[in-house]
Amino acid sequence: MKKVWVKVDPKDKEMVLTALEGGADGILLLKGGSSQVKKLGMITTIAPDGDLIWGKEVIPWQVKGQEDVERASAIPPEVILVIEVEGWKVVPWENLVAKRSGIYALVKGYEEAEAALGVLEKGVEGVVIDTHDLAEMKKIIRLAKRECENLRLEAAEVCRITPLGLGDRVCIDTCTKMRETEGMLVGSSSAGLFLIHAESLSNPYVEPRPFRVNAGAIHSYIRVPGDKTRYLSELRWGEELLIVNAQGGTQVTYVGRVKTERRPLILVEAEVQGGRASCILQNAETVRLVSPSGDPISLVDLKEGDRVLILREAGGRHLGQLIHEGIEEG
């Protein structure tokens, strides 16, 4: 899990409280003040008088050239380096992450944090936020925490399969090559989203398209980063999406293209613990759901009694946000 520290003055109560409430893992205090911060909430402090000792267990490190990268790699890996790269160039970050663990990036804004968290796919181990902009701080914390979002998928039993007529369905082409068991969560109700497998498997009809998910009817919800949903009809290129695997692990990707076309549809309903969920998909053999064991199941092979993975949630959604009120969808 990515760590997030916030660099603050212990006298700035508003910043400390925003960091605590936002879910930061630690408070960086250059001159001390741990006891003052801990009066406001339980959190790790990185300071001369903190839980982690600033200047000993955690060391600031400025990178101006490759020689600074080489010297950093010689420091024992148990020491955490808070790195500041002059000019924010990508290559030094790649070299640092490739050479040692324990790299934290000092970031002043969202774009810097996004770059650091994505370096060489695995990213830095943590970010240290250095800004007085409270909204920017919260935005960066949300970014770092969602990188490791893990969802609890459940097995639901298919109880109804009904071919429908023509309708508009949405194919999502992403900027990521998806692997077996990976896809996206889609459904007619936000209370039950089905794991729809990517078109990453070989078949006799078309070449695999591992960047694509044939996501279903245009009205459907799709899970996106930040514990939100969107309508398939709303998606546009460049927007963020959430790839999910059969174990509930996630990663962020981006919309490369959205294709809406008129195709024959099929309704699938599934039941779990007395509740029902449904999704409407293109009626095609290349569209697959996922079994609890992680095996893709083509719609042409799906039958009542089969078990498939879904994400269940209590409550409904308003503008994509989960809310707890009397919303019924059916």
Disulfide bonds with the S-S distance in Angstrom:
none
